[in-house]
Amino acid sequence: MPLSGVIFDFDGVLADSEPLHLRAFQHVLAPRQVALETTDYYEQYLGFDDEGVFRAIARAGGWELTEATLAELITRKGEYFDGLVQQGAALFPGAADAVRRIASEVPTAIASGAMRSEIETLLSTTDLRRHFQVIVASGDTPRSKPAPDPYARAVDLLRQFTEAAGLDPEGCFVAVEDSNWGIESALAAGLRCIGIAQTYPADALRGAHSVLPSIDHLDIKAVRQVCLNA
């Protein structure tokens, strides 16, 4: 099946921002006497959007979380995260070049559980925003990953750009992911998937059709390869 487009996850694939997200969550939870341990974040909450993380932590801790409190926590976390981002670049080595390589060949999108403001901030500071025709962020779909909604939405929006580029809008769309939550989401939406072993080891990403050690190994040949048997 011919390649029609590529959809990137953001945190853990392009942006080395999970440590920054963890610090931001810890910062806003500390006044509530909630200690979010690093191992708990990576094992239990990574892959959720901000709302999902706060709801899950509240359930685990047995504390009431009103909609007003949830909104406040999300806002404060986002503001603190933006401040951390402004302190320095947060892209993985080779991520910018990988995006440019792929975007020069096919339309590209982002499907992420991160807040849109966080994605836009990182992309704008690295001059990568112009390479993405579509961004699906937290709150843009009824359900977040591991549900298929983010990737399904991204494909639906990207198809018009695929067709405008002279490609088959019903062809093969490939997701680039770093976690099992994301891989599950992509597969459920009918995408092929390349795993990037930057957050978890390669043997933990067995659901992907192909696994690369890092984002700087991603090129158009690797993307087309996973479409051959689609």
N, C-alpha and C positions, 0 to 999 in steps of 0.2 A: 504494500500500500504506500502511495507517495506521501512524503512528509508535508504537512500543511501548516504547522506552527509549533512553537515551543513555549511552555508555561513554566516559569521558575517559581519555586518556593522562595522565600526571602531570607528569614532568619535561619542561620545554619547552612545555607547554600551560597548566597551572595554576601550576606552581612554576618560578620563574626560578632553578632550583637547579643547572643544569649547571655553571656556574662553581664552585659549591661542591663538586660531585662531583669535578671536575677537581682542585681543590686537595686534596681528601681522598685521591684516588688518588696524586697527586704526593707527598704527605706520607708515605704508607706504603711507597711504592716507593723513595724516596730512600735509605734505609739499605741497599738492595740495589744501589745505584749504577745505578738505572734511571731515566732522565730521560724523563718523559712530556710531550711537547711539546703545546701547545695545538692546533695544526693537526692533529696526528696523532689527538688525542682526538676532535675534531669530525668528522674525515673518515673515521676507521677504526673507532672504538669506540663512538661515541654510538649509543644504541639497544639496546646489549647490557645484560644485567644484570651485577651485580658479578662473579659467577663467570665470565661470558663475557669480561669485560674482562681479568681477571687471566689466564685461560687463553690468550687471544689474545696478550697481551703476552709471556707466557712462551714461547709458540711462536715469536713473531717474534724474541725475544732469544736463543732456543736454550738457555734454562735450565730445569732440572728443577723441576717444581711438584708436590710431594706433596699428598695430600689434607689432611694436617695443616697444611701451610704455607698452602694455599688457605683453609682455614677461619680460620686466624689473620689472614690479610690481610683477609678479608671483615669479620671482627669489628673489627679495628683501624680499617679504613676507615669502618665504620658509626659507631663511637664518635666519630671525629674529625669526621665529617659532622654528627652530632647537635650537637656543640659549636658548629660554625659556624652551624647553624640557630638555635640559642638566642641568638645574637648579634644577630639581627634578622629581620624578616619577609622571606620569600623568594617571595611570590606576585607574579605579573605584575599590573600595574595593570588593574583591571576583572575579574580572574579570579573573585573572590568573588561579585560581582554576577552574573556570567554563570552560575555554578553555581546561585545562588539562583533565577534566572529559569527555568532549565531544570528544576530539581528541583521547582519549583512546578507543573509541567505533567505530567511523566512520571518514572518511576523512573530512577535514575541509578547508575552504577557507575564504578569505576576499574580499568583494566587496565594495569599498569605493570611495568617491569623493576626498579624500585626496591625496596629492602628494605621490608617491611611497617612496621618500626619507624620508618623515615624518613618514610613516608607519614603514619603516625599522628601523629608528632610535629608535622609541618607542619599537618595538618588540625586538630589539637587546639588549636594556638596561634592559629588563625584562626576557630574556631567553625564549621568547615565539615563536620566529621565526620558530624553528624546528617543531612546531605543525601544521603549515599551509603549505599544498602542493601547494596552488595557492593563488596569490594575484592579484586582478584586481584593479588598482588605476586610478587616474585622467589621462586622455589622452590615456588610453588603449582601449577605445571604441569610436565609432563615436559620440555617445550621452551619456550624463551623466544622473543620476537620476533626475527626476522621470521617464525617459525613461527606458525600460526594459534591455537595452544593458549591463550594468555592471553585473547584475545577470545572464543574459543569457550567457554571456562570461564565467563567473565563473563556471557555471554548465558544459558548454562544456569542459572546461579545467580539471574539477574535475572528470569527468566520467572515465578517464583512471585509476585514483587512486581508484575510487570506485570499478571498475572491478577487479583491482589487489588485493583488499582487500576481494574479494569473494562476493561482494554485487551486487545488480542489478543496472546497470548504467542507467536504465530507470525508477528507482523507485522514491521515494519521497525525494525531496531536500527541506530543511527548511532554511529560512532566519531569521536572528535575527536583528531586527531594532528598532530604537528609534524615527523615524519621519514619518509623513505621506508621504513625498517625497519618502523615502526609501520603505515604505510599498507598495506604488503605483508601484514602480519599480519592487519589488519582485513579486507581484501578476501578473503584466503584463507579467513577464517572466515565469509564471506558477508555482511558488514556493508556498509552504505553508509558513506562516509567524508568528513569535512570536514577539510581541511588548514588549519593555523594557521601563517602565515608569520612566526614569531617566532624560530625557530632557523635556518631555511633560507629563501631567497627563494621567492616564489610559484611561479616557473617551474621550481623544483626539486621541486615537489610535484604534478606533473601526474597522478599516479595517483589522486589524490583526486577525488571527484565535484564538490566545490566547495572553493574556497580563500578564506579570510578573512585580512586583514592582521594581525589580532591577536585575542586571546581576548575583548576587550571588545566586539567586533562580533558575537559569537555570541548569537543569541536563538532563540526557539522557531520563528519564521517561517523562519529560515535552515535549521534542522534539519528541519522538515517539508518544505521545498522539495526536499531531496535524496532524500526518500522517494517523491516523486510519480511517478518513472519506475522505481521498484524493482519 
